[in-house]
Amino acid sequence: MAKNILVLSLLVITCALVAAFEPSPLQDFCVADPSNTSNPLGSRVTPVTVAQIPGLNTLGIALARIDYAPWGVVPPHVHPRATEILTVIEGSLEVGFVTSNPDNRLISKVLQKGDVFVFPVGLIHFQRNVGHGNAFSISGLSSQNPGVITIANAVFGSNPAIADDLLAKAFQVDKSVVDQLQAKF
């Protein structure tokens, strides 16, 4: 009888431990849901900043997932408060940045899956998918709020608009060209 009680007790304890066990949060696989890239640029940036995750407050970091359609671009832009490090997860990307005045030298490279590139804080930079299929990358930024200034949007889409005669002179083009560009933004 004592033997049966001992076996029953061990069985109950074992069942209680199994019932109380929390499964591991790790997954065997995860199918990512790529962002919609059907827009004029052929890219979609999904930011992960303090605005999306308040827990990043005071940590000085942010992330972004960037999805690219074939020949999709992230147009020339600046992060005024952060250096960016980009890793290609899938596809081939042409990336580059322009050094500051007076040289305005273009530093660019075609990256493959697994390659990494750094964009220094405050410099104009861009990415373009040069592969035949979709691509995506992950960027780490050195600020919880890196900011982004897209050059074309800022220059041609400001509110109120920058005077078209000023832009025509700055870009050394006809005023009608500036008017066309401003109409797009």
C-alpha positions as CSV (number, residue, x, y, z in Angstrom):
1,M,0.0,0.0,0.0
2,A,2.8,2.4,0.9
3,K,4.4,1.6,-2.4
4,N,1.2,2.6,-4.3
5,I,1.0,5.8,-2.4
6,L,4.6,6.7,-3.2
7,V,4.1,6.0,-6.9
8,L,0.8,8.0,-6.9
9,S,2.5,10.9,-5.1
10,L,5.4,10.9,-7.6
11,L,2.9,10.8,-10.5
12,V,0.9,13.8,-9.0
13,I,4.1,15.8,-8.5
14,T,5.3,15.1,-12.0
15,C,2.0,16.1,-13.5
16,A,2.0,19.3,-11.4
17,L,5.5,20.2,-12.7
18,V,4.5,19.6,-16.3
19,A,1.3,21.7,-15.9
20,A,3.3,24.6,-14.3
21,F,6.0,24.6,-17.0
22,E,6.0,27.7,-19.2
23,P,7.0,27.0,-22.8
24,S,10.0,28.7,-24.2
25,P,9.3,31.9,-26.1
26,L,11.7,30.8,-28.8
27,Q,10.3,29.7,-32.1
28,D,11.5,27.0,-34.5
29,F,10.8,29.4,-37.3
30,C,9.2,32.7,-38.0
31,V,7.8,33.8,-41.3
32,A,8.3,37.6,-41.6
33,D,5.6,39.7,-43.0
34,P,7.3,42.1,-45.4
35,S,6.0,45.6,-45.6
36,N,4.1,46.9,-48.6
37,T,6.5,48.4,-51.1
38,S,3.9,49.4,-53.8
39,N,4.6,53.1,-53.7
40,P,6.4,55.5,-56.0
41,L,9.8,54.8,-54.2
42,G,9.4,51.0,-54.1
43,S,10.5,50.8,-50.4
44,R,9.0,50.9,-47.0
45,V,10.8,51.8,-43.8
46,T,9.4,50.4,-40.5
47,P,10.9,52.3,-37.6
48,V,11.5,51.1,-34.1
49,T,12.1,54.2,-32.1
50,V,11.1,55.5,-28.7
51,A,7.8,56.5,-30.3
52,Q,6.9,52.9,-31.0
53,I,8.6,51.4,-27.9
54,P,8.8,53.8,-25.0
55,G,11.2,51.4,-23.3
56,L,13.9,52.7,-25.6
57,N,13.8,56.0,-23.7
58,T,17.3,56.9,-22.5
59,L,18.9,53.9,-24.2
60,G,20.2,55.8,-27.2
61,I,19.3,53.3,-29.8
62,A,16.7,52.8,-32.5
63,L,16.2,50.3,-35.3
64,A,14.5,50.2,-38.7
65,R,13.5,47.4,-41.1
66,I,13.6,48.5,-44.7
67,D,11.9,46.5,-47.4
68,Y,12.7,47.2,-51.1
69,A,10.9,46.1,-54.3
70,P,13.2,45.5,-57.3
71,W,14.9,48.8,-58.0
72,G,13.2,50.4,-55.0
73,V,15.0,53.3,-53.3
74,V,15.3,55.0,-50.0
75,P,15.9,58.5,-51.4
76,P,18.7,60.8,-50.2
77,H,18.1,61.7,-46.6
78,V,19.9,62.7,-43.4
79,H,19.6,61.6,-39.7
80,P,20.6,64.7,-37.8
81,R,21.0,63.0,-34.5
82,A,22.4,59.5,-35.3
83,T,24.9,57.4,-37.1
84,E,23.3,54.5,-38.9
85,I,24.7,51.0,-39.4
86,L,22.9,48.9,-42.1
87,T,23.0,45.2,-42.5
88,V,21.7,43.5,-45.7
89,I,19.5,40.6,-44.7
90,E,18.3,39.6,-48.2
91,G,19.1,40.9,-51.7
92,S,21.7,43.3,-53.1
93,L,21.8,47.0,-52.3
94,E,23.7,49.9,-53.7
95,V,24.3,52.3,-50.7
96,G,26.2,55.5,-50.4
97,F,26.8,58.8,-48.6
98,V,28.2,62.1,-49.6
99,T,31.0,63.7,-47.5
100,S,30.6,67.4,-46.4
101,N,31.7,70.5,-48.3
102,P,34.0,71.3,-50.0
103,D,34.7,67.8,-51.4
104,N,31.2,66.5,-51.6
105,R,32.7,63.1,-52.3
106,L,30.4,60.1,-53.0
107,I,31.3,57.0,-51.0
108,S,29.3,54.1,-52.4
109,K,29.3,50.3,-52.6
110,V,27.1,47.4,-53.7
111,L,26.3,45.2,-50.7
112,Q,25.3,41.6,-50.7
113,K,23.4,39.5,-48.1
114,G,25.3,39.8,-44.8
115,D,27.3,42.9,-45.7
116,V,27.4,45.9,-43.4
117,F,27.8,49.6,-44.1
118,V,28.0,52.7,-41.8
119,F,26.5,56.1,-42.6
120,P,28.1,58.9,-40.4
121,V,25.8,61.2,-38.5
122,G,24.4,64.1,-40.4
123,L,25.6,63.1,-43.9
124,I,23.3,62.6,-46.9
125,H,22.9,59.0,-47.7
126,F,20.7,56.6,-49.8
127,Q,20.0,52.9,-50.5
128,R,18.8,51.2,-53.7
129,N,17.9,47.6,-54.5
130,V,20.0,46.6,-57.5
131,G,18.9,43.0,-57.4
132,H,16.2,41.3,-59.5
133,G,14.1,40.3,-56.5
134,N,12.9,41.9,-53.3
135,A,15.5,42.9,-50.6
136,F,15.4,43.9,-47.0
137,S,17.8,45.3,-44.5
138,I,18.0,46.2,-40.8
139,S,19.5,49.5,-39.6
140,G,20.7,50.3,-36.2
141,L,20.8,54.0,-35.2
142,S,22.7,55.6,-32.4
143,S,19.8,57.6,-31.0
144,Q,16.4,56.8,-29.6
145,N,15.1,59.6,-31.8
146,P,17.4,59.8,-34.8
147,G,15.2,62.1,-36.9
148,V,15.0,61.9,-40.7
149,I,15.1,64.7,-43.3
150,T,14.4,63.5,-46.8
151,I,16.2,66.0,-49.0
152,A,13.7,66.2,-51.9
153,N,10.7,66.5,-49.5
154,A,12.4,69.2,-47.5
155,V,13.6,71.3,-50.4
156,F,10.7,71.0,-52.8
157,G,7.8,70.2,-50.4
158,S,8.5,72.7,-47.5
159,N,5.5,74.5,-46.0
160,P,5.5,77.4,-46.8
161,A,7.4,76.7,-50.0
162,I,10.9,77.9,-50.6
163,A,10.7,80.6,-53.3
164,D,11.0,79.0,-56.7
165,D,13.3,81.7,-58.1
166,L,15.7,81.0,-55.2
167,L,15.6,77.3,-56.0
168,A,16.0,77.9,-59.7
169,K,19.1,80.0,-59.0
170,A,20.5,77.5,-56.5
171,F,20.0,74.5,-58.8
172,Q,20.8,76.5,-61.9
173,V,17.7,75.4,-63.7
174,D,14.6,77.0,-65.2
175,K,11.9,78.2,-62.8
176,S,9.5,75.8,-64.7
177,V,11.6,72.8,-63.6
178,V,11.4,73.9,-60.0
179,D,7.6,74.4,-60.3
180,Q,7.4,70.9,-61.7
181,L,9.4,69.4,-58.8
182,Q,7.4,71.4,-56.2
183,A,4.2,70.1,-57.6
184,K,5.3,66.5,-56.9
185,F,5.8,67.2,-53.2
